[in-house]
Amino acid sequence: MMFFRRMNEKEKKNSIRAVLLGFYTYMIVSFINFFFYLLVEKELFSSAIVFWSGLLVYFGYSAYLDLKDKKKSARSRDGS
């Protein structure tokens, strides 16, 4: 039994791009948090904010890329 439909090639490509951006977000937020802790001895971001920031960036960017591709394909279909 399959719960989700299979992703097409464009959706796979968009998902990989979003994963990379989400990972970089985790790294940047963790970097800022770590150096803030070294300077002030207090965390700037809670662990929940670090966690949710990466997830929100992943899902948001993935949805943005998918919508952009759908609009682009709809325009090319209507124009031809």
ABEGO torsion letter per residue (X at the ends): XBABBBBBAAAAAAAAAAAAAAAAAAAAAAAAAAAAAAAAGBBABBAAAAAAAAAAAAAAAAAAAAAAAAAAAAAAAAAX
